[in-house]
């Protein structure tokens, strides 16, 4: 999970930089989708952990 947290931070910063520098819309969209993927993985891991702790 720590690896995923780092990936989220790195990709969020990259997306922020791209927006501030006025990168091409399609590149920003692709980076945003990449960030979403990592966030979804982290959420899935957290939900699995919660479910495991309930049992």
N, C-alpha and C positions, 0 to 999 in steps of 0.2 A: 504494500500500500504506500510506503514511503516513496518508492520509485514513481508511482503514479502521481503522487502529490507533487513531486519535482517536475514531472512532465506537464502537469497542469500549470504550474507557475511559469515554466519556461515558455510554453505555448501561449499563455495569456500575455506575457510580456512581448512576445514576438508579434502577436495580433495588435496589441496596443501601439507598438512601434510602427507597424505597417499602416495603421489608420492615421497616426500623427504625420507620417511622411507622405501620405496621399498615394499609397500604392494602388495598383489597378484593382477594381472592384472584384473581379473574378479571383484574384490571388487572396484578397481579404476574405472572401467567402469560403475559399478552400481552407484557409487557416482557421477560420471560425468553426468549420465542420470538424476539423482535426481536434480542436479544443473541446468541442461538444463530445467527441468520442471518448476522450480521456475522462471527462467529467462523468459521463454515463458509466464507464467502467468503475470509477471510484464509488459512485452511488450504489451500483450493483454489489460491490464488495461490502459496503457498509450495511446494506440490507441483509445480505447473507450472514454477516457477523451478528446482527440483531436477531435474526431467526435462529441461529445456532445457540445464542445465549438464552433464548426463551425456552429451549428444550431442556 
